[in-house]
Structure formats: structure tokens, C-alpha cells
Amino acid sequence: MYRAVILFTSEGDWEWLFIDGVLIAEGHTLEDGDHLYFLRIAEEFELASSDFITRELLPGDNTYANDHGSLPETFDLLKYGSIHPAT
């Protein structure tokens, strides 16, 4: 199971970080491209690199984000299956 999920739009203009299924951060570029951000997150949540996965947001969830200004607070509420915790 991936504990840390980074979702991004196909246009590459928005990113979301979920840890253990909960939305932790979102932005055009997470933490303005601060590469140490993910090291701090990994340390804080006791994550290994194998706990992370990145996935493109599926069109239906992208539409949701555009309509609501964000994604739901937990990825189990994503309606179009952009990510499943066990994949």
C-alpha cells in the first residue's frame, strides 16, 4: 500500500499530496518546488521512498477539482478513482 500519494493534473498546473488517505497539501507546485519538503514530510510521517506514488488525476476528478477549487479532504471520496490505496 502506498501511504503517500501525489496527484497532478495532466497540464501539470496543480498538485495534491495525500498521506494515509488525507489531503495534506495542494498547490501549483507543492511547497513552491522545495525539494527538501518531501524529506521533511517523510521524516514527520515516518515514510520510506517506497511509500510514495505519483499519479495523474483522472479527467472526472480533474473536473471535480475545477468545479470545487480543490479535491475532497480524503481520497476515498474521489469519485473517478484517480488512485486506489492498494495500487
C-alpha atoms as one frame of an Amber mdcrd trajectory, in Angstrom:
protein
   0.000   0.000   0.000   1.233   3.483  -0.818   0.906   5.779   2.158   1.879
   8.970   0.323   0.073   9.815  -2.909   0.946  12.773  -5.104  -1.726  13.550
  -7.684  -1.144  16.018 -10.510  -3.170  17.375 -13.414  -2.334  16.413 -16.984
  -1.471  20.062 -17.613   0.964  19.924 -14.704  -0.505  23.063 -13.192  -1.770
  21.666  -9.874  -0.615  19.040  -7.350  -2.081  17.391  -4.252  -0.401  15.362
  -1.520  -2.357  12.759   0.424  -0.813  10.939   3.395  -2.667   7.886   4.671
  -5.641   8.971   2.541  -5.875  12.517   3.947  -5.192  15.675   1.917  -2.088
  17.269   3.451  -1.098  19.869   0.851  -2.099  21.284  -2.514  -0.756  23.926
  -4.808   0.509  24.808  -8.247   3.839  23.334  -7.168   3.884  21.727  -3.754
   5.855  23.950  -1.403   6.997  26.036  -4.386   9.333  23.301  -5.599  11.208
  22.988  -2.297  12.810  19.567  -2.721  13.504  19.283   0.993   9.749  19.477
   1.628   9.306  15.784   0.814  12.228  14.823   3.045  10.598  16.695   5.918
   7.238  15.032   5.169   8.899  11.600   5.027  10.562  12.184   8.377   7.431
  13.598  10.029   5.232  10.698   8.905   7.973   8.028   9.085   7.750   7.271
   5.364  10.182   5.447   3.113  10.618   6.289  -0.554   8.681   3.105  -1.384
   5.664   4.589   0.449   5.297   7.313  -2.233   3.483   7.111  -5.564   2.619
   9.761  -8.143  -0.400   9.569 -10.426  -2.087  11.807 -12.954  -5.525  12.950
 -11.906  -8.219  11.275 -13.997 -10.464  13.585 -16.064 -13.535  13.201 -13.828
 -11.606  14.095 -10.685  -9.918  16.944 -12.573 -13.385  18.301 -13.393 -14.314
  17.980  -9.712 -11.216  19.967  -8.719 -12.024  22.669 -11.275 -15.656  22.886
 -10.143 -14.883  22.912  -6.392 -11.491  24.601  -6.290  -9.872  21.557  -4.698
 -10.135  17.821  -4.228 -12.025  16.202  -1.332 -10.251  16.048   2.030  -9.784
  12.282   1.688  -9.033  10.337  -1.459 -11.665   7.719  -0.683 -14.132  10.456
  -1.719 -12.619  10.780  -5.197 -15.437   9.754  -7.484 -13.436   8.646 -10.508
 -10.708   6.521  -8.949  -7.613   8.610  -9.655  -5.849   6.465  -7.110  -6.664
   3.427  -5.066  -4.626   2.933  -1.879  -3.615  -0.613  -2.786  -2.301   0.172
  -6.272
